[in-house]
C-alpha cells in the first residue's frame, strides 16, 4: 500500500517531568520540574485521560503533555523511569485511515519513524492503564523474495530496537510480504498475538524492550492523596490574575 509522506514536527505545548497535586473543585495542579523546558511553570487542569486515577498521582514524578486552549487539559501522562509490563494496543492513525509512518522533518538528521501505543498493565499501580508511545525507526525493505527485511542493521544501529519490538509482539514469526506501508500488517499480527512484554523507561521514553518478567516486578507504594506534603499553597495564572489554591483532599 502506497503512503504519502507525512512531515511531523513536535509542538510547543507545556511538557516534561512534573508533579501533580489535587486541588479544590476536582482539578489538578501540574508543576513542571527543573529538568523541563517549562521548569517552574504551574497549570490548573480540569480534564485528563479517562484511564488514570487522579488520586494516585501525587507523590510521584510524571512525564506530562498538556493541551487545550489554556493548557488546561492533560493530553498524555506516563511514568518517567522504571520497568513496566505492557501490551500493544495499536498504531495512531486518523479516523477511517490506516496507520502510516511519519517523516520527522525538524530533526538534525531527518528520519522516518512509527509510533507504537503500549498500555501499561504491570508495575506501579498509579501507572496502570496509562499509554506509552514508543518511537521506532521505520527500517524496512524487500528481500529477493519480496518479503520484509530490515535495513541499516548493525550493533550500533537503532534498527535493533525495531527488530526487538517486532519479535516481542509476534509480528515476524512468519515472512511478511513487503509493501510501501506495512504498518497495517504489523498491527494486525501484533493484536492477534496479544503478547505482554516489558519496557524500561528512561526520562519518560522507552529505552529498551524485554520479555515480560512479572515475578521481578516490585510494586512501588503509591503515596496517598491525603498526604499533607501535597497541601502546599500554589499560585496559578487564571484569566490574567494570580489565583492561590491549596490541596483539597476530600474528593468523592
Protein Blocks (a to p, Z undefined) as FASTA:
>chain_A
ZZddddddddfbdeddddddddehiiacddddfkbmkgoiacddfbdcfkbcfklmgopa
cddddedjkopacfbdcdfbdcdddddebdcddehiacdddddfkbmbdcdddddddddf
bdjfklgopacdddddddddddfkopacdehiafkbcklmmmmmmmmnopampccdddfb
lklmmmmmmmmnopacddddeehiafbdcdddfklpccdddddfkbmklmcccdddeehi
acdddddfkbZZ
